[in-house]
Amino acid sequence: MMATANNSTHVRATCNLHSEKRNYRDYLRAKLSELNVMDFNYTECKKFEFVSVRGYNCSNCTALFDQSDYMHAHTDSYWYKCQFTSALAGAVKRPGGEDNFGH
């Protein structure tokens, strides 16, 4: 992972990665300089170039990024303390919210 991070500028997650046409629904992209995915202790707002969850999206905004030694990296569309709040509409409200792109 370190070798990949050292030779990359961005991190992204998406669904249906290998489809013929790039689909930017359920997609996120961030600069590694803004989001250090090698640090495993985050539960905070981080800046993303683009975030899309269930058709709700924002550009150059913050969204929750959560990961730890015991939790796979993910965003949470029910988190309301960051700029990306449009996905609150229809988000799962169970304890812990709605995890996206992992966990």
C-alpha positions as CSV (number, residue, x, y, z in Angstrom):
1,M,0.0,0.0,0.0
2,M,2.8,2.4,0.8
3,A,4.4,1.8,-2.7
4,T,1.0,2.6,-4.3
5,A,0.5,5.7,-2.2
6,N,4.0,6.9,-2.9
7,N,3.3,6.7,-6.7
8,S,-0.2,8.1,-6.7
9,T,-1.8,11.5,-6.4
10,H,-5.5,10.5,-5.7
11,V,-7.6,7.9,-4.0
12,R,-11.0,6.9,-5.3
13,A,-13.8,4.5,-4.6
14,T,-16.7,3.5,-6.8
15,C,-19.1,0.8,-7.7
16,N,-19.0,-1.2,-10.9
17,L,-15.4,-0.1,-11.5
18,H,-14.9,-2.4,-14.5
19,S,-18.0,-1.3,-16.5
20,E,-17.4,0.0,-20.0
21,K,-18.4,3.6,-19.2
22,R,-17.3,5.5,-16.1
23,N,-20.2,6.1,-13.9
24,Y,-19.9,8.9,-11.3
25,R,-22.9,7.8,-9.3
26,D,-21.7,6.3,-6.0
27,Y,-18.1,7.6,-6.5
28,L,-15.6,9.5,-4.5
29,R,-12.2,11.0,-5.3
30,A,-9.7,12.9,-3.0
31,K,-6.2,14.1,-3.3
32,L,-3.8,12.0,-1.2
33,S,-2.4,15.3,0.1
34,E,-5.8,16.0,1.6
35,L,-6.7,12.5,2.7
36,N,-3.8,10.3,4.1
37,V,-5.4,6.8,3.8
38,M,-2.3,5.4,5.4
39,D,-3.2,7.0,8.7
40,F,-5.6,4.5,10.3
41,N,-7.1,6.8,13.0
42,Y,-9.7,9.1,11.4
43,T,-13.2,10.0,12.3
44,E,-13.4,13.5,10.9
45,C,-14.4,15.7,8.0
46,K,-11.9,15.4,5.1
47,K,-11.8,17.3,1.8
48,F,-12.9,15.5,-1.3
49,E,-12.7,16.6,-4.9
50,F,-16.0,14.8,-5.6
51,V,-18.4,12.7,-3.6
52,S,-21.6,11.0,-4.9
53,V,-23.9,8.8,-2.9
54,R,-27.2,7.6,-4.3
55,G,-27.2,10.5,-6.8
56,Y,-26.5,13.2,-4.2
57,N,-23.1,14.8,-4.8
58,C,-20.8,17.7,-4.0
59,S,-17.5,19.0,-5.4
60,N,-14.6,20.3,-3.4
61,C,-16.3,19.7,-0.1
62,T,-15.8,17.9,3.1
63,A,-17.4,14.5,4.0
64,L,-16.9,12.2,6.9
65,F,-14.0,9.8,6.5
66,D,-13.8,7.1,9.1
67,Q,-11.2,4.3,9.5
68,S,-9.2,2.7,12.3
69,D,-7.2,-0.4,13.0
70,Y,-10.5,-2.3,13.5
71,M,-12.7,-0.5,10.9
72,H,-12.4,-0.5,7.1
73,A,-12.2,3.0,5.6
74,H,-15.6,4.4,4.7
75,T,-17.8,7.5,4.5
76,D,-21.1,7.9,6.3
77,S,-23.9,9.7,4.4
78,Y,-25.9,10.2,7.6
79,W,-23.2,12.3,9.2
80,Y,-24.3,15.9,9.2
81,K,-21.3,17.8,10.6
82,C,-19.4,18.1,7.3
83,Q,-20.3,20.0,4.1
84,F,-21.7,16.9,2.3
85,T,-25.2,16.8,3.8
86,S,-27.4,16.3,0.7
87,A,-27.3,12.5,1.0
88,L,-29.0,12.8,4.4
89,A,-32.2,12.5,2.4
90,G,-33.0,8.8,2.3
91,A,-30.0,7.8,4.3
92,V,-30.3,4.9,6.7
93,K,-30.8,6.3,10.2
94,R,-29.9,3.1,12.1
95,P,-27.4,3.5,15.0
96,G,-24.2,4.4,13.3
97,G,-25.8,5.8,10.2
98,E,-25.3,4.7,6.6
99,D,-21.8,3.5,5.7
100,N,-20.6,4.0,2.1
101,F,-17.6,2.6,0.3
102,G,-16.6,0.2,3.0
103,H,-17.0,-0.9,6.6
